[in-house]
Amino acid sequence: MNMNDDVKKEIRALRKNQEVAYVGSVNGEGFPQIKAMFVAEHEDIKVHYFSTNTSSERAAQFLKNSKASVYYCDEKNFKGALFTGTIEVCTDHDIKAMIWHEGDEMYYPKGVDDEDYCVFKFTAKSVNYYHALSTVTISVDEI
């Protein structure tokens, strides 16, 4: 296994093992906004899902500007993977049901079809990985 394969393996493991990711959006004035969010589902390395309120400020920002970043980090070992791509705000039943978990009704009392429940579907284009004082940026299609 070469160094590049090791990096790809580390990126996959970092993403898989994190319960929280830091999601970046752009506000109406063009400033970056960061929010910690629970990771809802991992379809593959390219697609990431998060659930939130349809009425949230973040949902409004993504409806106006879909450019986004998602950062996963291992603070203890100084590792980080910054994924760059776009977010789609999904309100259709099937996607919402796919990541619904028992107990979510605490946040969305009307269940899966609660109008204030939506899913962010993040599609990555590239990832910048940092560890051991080095950085590598690769296309997500290469992972």
N, C-alpha and C positions, 0 to 999 in steps of 0.2 A: 504494500500500500504506500503510495507516495504522499508527500506533504499535502497536496491539494485534496486527496481523498480523506485524509485526517481532518482537514478543516471542514469539509462537507459533513463528515460524521459528527463533528463537534457542534456545528450549526443545528443539525437535525436534533441532536440530544438536548441542546440548550432550549430550543423551542418546545420540544415535547415535555420537558420536565418543569416548565414554569407555569404556575397557576395564575400569575398576574403579568400583564404586558402594559407598556406605556404607549398609548395611542396618541398620535399627533395629527392635528387638524390645522386649518388656516382660518382665522376669523375674518370678518368683513373688512377690517382695516389692513389685512395682509400679514398679521402677526401670527407666529406659531403658537399653538395651544397644546398642552400635554395633559393627559388624564390617565391615571392608572385604571385598568379594567380587568375583570376576571376573564380568563381565556375560556371560551364556551366550547369550542370544538376545533379539531384539527382535521380538515378534509385531506389535505396534503401539504407539502411544504410551501406551496404557492398560495393557498387559500386559507384564510384565518377568519374565524367567526367570533363575534362579541354581541351580547344582548344589552339593550338599554331602553330608556324611555323615548318614545317617539317625540314627546314634547321637550326633550333635552336640547340644550344649547348646541351640543356636539352634533346631534342629528340635523339641526338647522344648518350648521356650518357645512356638513358633508353634502347636503342637498344643493347648496350653492357652489361648492368647490370640492370635488371628489378626491383631490390630491391628499395623500396621507402617508404616515409612517407608523410602523409598529416596532417597538424596541423590547427585546427580551434580554434580561441580564441575570448573571450569577455574580452577585456582589462579593461573595466570599473569595471567589477565584478570579475576580476582575475580568470576566468574560462578558461580551455583549454582542448581540446581533441586531442591527438596524435594518429592517425591511422597508423598502420604499415602493409605493404603488398607489392604488386608488381604492376608495371605499364606496360601496353601494348600500343605500339604506333600504332594507327589505322589509316589507310589511305583509307579504303573502303568507298564507297559512302553512304551506309545506315547509318553507325554510324556518319559520318560527317554531313549528312543531319538531323539526329535526334537532334543535338544540334545547328544547324545553326540558327542564329537570323538575322532579318532584320538589316542592318547596318554593318554586318560582312564583306561585300564586300569592306569596307574601308580598311580592313587589307588584304583581299584575293580578289583582283579585278576580278579574273576569276570565282568567286562563289564557290559553294560547291565542285566542282571538281578541284579547284586550287591545283596544285601539291605541293604548299608550305603550304597547310592547312592540319593539322592532328589533331587527338584527342588522348588525354591520357586517357586510361580507367584504373583507379586505382581500384584494388580489395583488400579490407582490410582483414587482418587476426585477428588483435587484436586492441584494443583501450586502451590507458592510459588516464584517466580523472583526472584532477586536479581542486580542488575547496575547499575553506575553510581549507587550510593547510593540506589537505589529498589527497592521490592519490590512485586510484584503477585501476587495469588492468584486463580487461575481454576479452574473445573471442568475436569477432564481431557477431558470430552466436548466442550468448546469448542475444543480444540486440534485 
